[in-house]
Each structure stands twice: as C-alpha cells, then as structure tokens.
Amino acid sequence: MIHNGQRDEYIAVIENYTLLSLEEILYTWQTLKELLDGGEFEDFSEIEPIGPVKKEFWWNPRWISIATNGGGDDICIDLDPDEGGKIGKIITFWHDWEQREVIADSLEEWITATISHTDH
C-alpha cells in the first residue's frame, strides 16, 4: 500500500526481479488467463514441482505474480497448493521451463529472507 511495486522499473531489487504494481499484477494475471483460456498451454510439458505445487497446470489462475524478471518468469503467491502445501506460499513460474519451486512458505518469510540476504 505504501509503494505499489517499484518506482524504478529498471533496477531489480530481488535477484533479477522487480516488484509489480497492483496494475501490473492484474495485467499479468489477465494476460496469462487469456493464454490459458485460449489453449496456449495445452501442448506444454508437464511441470516438475519442487515442493507441494500442483503439476496439472503450466500456469494456474490461482498463482498471483508479484515480481517479474521482465522476460516472462515470475515469483507468485500460490493460492492453490498441492496436498501438504500452504495457501500463500511463494513459488517460481518460468515461461519456458517446467520447474515450479516453492521458495518460501509465505510472503512474510520471502521478504524476510530477501532482506536478510541483501544485508550481507
């Protein structure tokens, strides 16, 4: 609510990712949903989950992108985890690679880990 993403879209704050504004989050979701509804992901390989991520979907409409590298790869909040997973965990989404990895159990954990990592 304070920052609404990043002010400078050319500086990656977290590894090579920039934080999305609310408008960019909505735009990314709508674009991926249109691709899903249009059958664009039907012939893609089955994903390779690392952690409790559902493997039935190349992209799941309940994955909400919160950061991007600008090339189609995102960090997402997973609102539809596989069995044993937590709602709200943080996962990777790669546009051209099958791997989906749980990188944190919550947004708070991900932000804390990111801050701790950048302090060193």
C-alpha positions as CSV (number, residue, x, y, z in Angstrom):
1,M,0.0,0.0,0.0
2,I,2.9,2.3,0.6
3,H,5.0,1.7,-2.6
4,N,2.7,-0.2,-5.0
5,G,5.6,-2.1,-6.7
6,Q,8.8,-0.3,-7.6
7,R,9.4,3.2,-8.7
8,D,12.3,2.4,-10.9
9,E,11.4,-0.5,-13.2
10,Y,15.0,-0.9,-14.4
11,I,16.5,-1.8,-11.1
12,A,15.9,-5.4,-10.0
13,V,15.5,-5.4,-6.2
14,I,15.4,-9.1,-5.6
15,E,17.9,-11.0,-7.5
16,N,16.9,-10.2,-11.1
17,Y,13.3,-9.5,-10.3
18,T,11.3,-6.3,-9.9
19,L,8.2,-5.9,-7.7
20,L,5.0,-5.5,-9.7
21,S,2.5,-2.7,-9.0
22,L,-1.2,-3.7,-8.5
23,E,-1.9,-2.7,-12.0
24,E,0.9,-4.9,-13.3
25,I,-0.2,-7.8,-11.2
26,L,-3.7,-7.5,-12.7
27,Y,-2.4,-7.1,-16.2
28,T,-0.1,-10.2,-15.9
29,W,-2.9,-12.3,-14.5
30,Q,-5.3,-11.2,-17.2
31,T,-2.7,-11.9,-19.9
32,L,-1.9,-15.4,-18.6
33,K,-5.6,-16.2,-18.1
34,E,-6.3,-15.3,-21.8
35,L,-3.5,-17.6,-22.9
36,L,-4.8,-20.4,-20.6
37,D,-8.4,-19.9,-21.9
38,G,-7.2,-19.8,-25.5
39,G,-5.5,-23.2,-25.1
40,E,-1.9,-21.9,-25.4
41,F,-0.6,-24.1,-22.6
42,E,-2.2,-27.3,-23.7
43,D,0.8,-28.8,-25.5
44,F,3.3,-27.7,-22.9
45,S,5.2,-30.3,-21.0
46,E,4.0,-31.4,-17.5
47,I,5.6,-29.3,-14.9
48,E,8.3,-30.6,-12.5
49,P,7.3,-29.4,-9.0
50,I,9.9,-28.9,-6.3
51,G,7.6,-28.8,-3.2
52,P,3.8,-29.0,-3.0
53,V,2.9,-27.3,-6.3
54,K,0.1,-28.8,-8.4
55,K,1.6,-30.2,-11.6
56,E,-1.7,-30.3,-13.6
57,F,-1.2,-26.7,-14.8
58,W,1.5,-25.0,-16.8
59,W,0.0,-21.8,-15.2
60,N,-2.7,-21.9,-12.6
61,P,-5.1,-18.9,-12.4
62,R,-4.6,-19.1,-8.6
63,W,-0.9,-18.2,-8.9
64,I,-0.7,-14.4,-8.5
65,S,2.5,-12.9,-9.9
66,I,4.1,-10.4,-7.5
67,A,7.6,-9.9,-9.1
68,T,9.0,-10.4,-12.6
69,N,12.3,-10.5,-14.4
70,G,10.6,-8.9,-17.5
71,G,11.2,-12.0,-19.6
72,G,8.1,-14.0,-18.6
73,D,9.5,-15.5,-15.4
74,D,7.7,-14.6,-12.2
75,I,7.6,-15.0,-8.5
76,C,4.0,-15.9,-7.5
77,I,1.8,-16.3,-4.5
78,D,0.2,-19.8,-4.7
79,L,-3.4,-19.8,-3.6
80,D,-4.0,-23.4,-4.8
81,P,-1.2,-25.5,-3.3
82,D,-0.9,-29.3,-3.8
83,E,-1.5,-31.6,-0.9
84,G,0.7,-30.7,2.0
85,G,1.3,-27.2,0.9
86,K,0.3,-23.9,2.5
87,I,-2.0,-21.4,0.8
88,G,0.0,-18.3,0.2
89,K,3.4,-19.9,-0.3
90,I,5.8,-18.3,-2.7
91,I,6.7,-20.2,-5.9
92,T,8.6,-19.7,-9.1
93,F,6.9,-19.6,-12.5
94,W,9.1,-19.9,-15.6
95,H,7.6,-19.2,-19.0
96,D,9.7,-21.8,-20.8
97,W,10.9,-24.2,-18.2
98,E,8.9,-26.9,-16.4
99,Q,10.2,-26.4,-12.9
100,R,8.0,-24.8,-10.3
101,E,9.7,-24.4,-7.0
102,V,8.4,-23.4,-3.5
103,I,10.9,-20.8,-2.4
104,A,9.1,-19.7,0.8
105,D,6.1,-20.7,2.9
106,S,4.7,-17.2,3.0
107,L,5.1,-13.7,1.6
108,E,6.5,-12.6,5.0
109,E,9.0,-15.4,5.0
110,W,10.1,-14.5,1.4
111,I,10.5,-10.8,2.2
112,T,12.4,-11.5,5.4
113,A,14.7,-13.9,3.6
114,T,15.3,-11.4,0.9
115,I,16.1,-8.6,3.3
116,S,18.4,-10.9,5.3
117,H,20.2,-12.0,2.1
118,T,20.7,-8.4,0.8
119,D,22.1,-7.3,4.2
120,H,25.2,-9.4,3.7
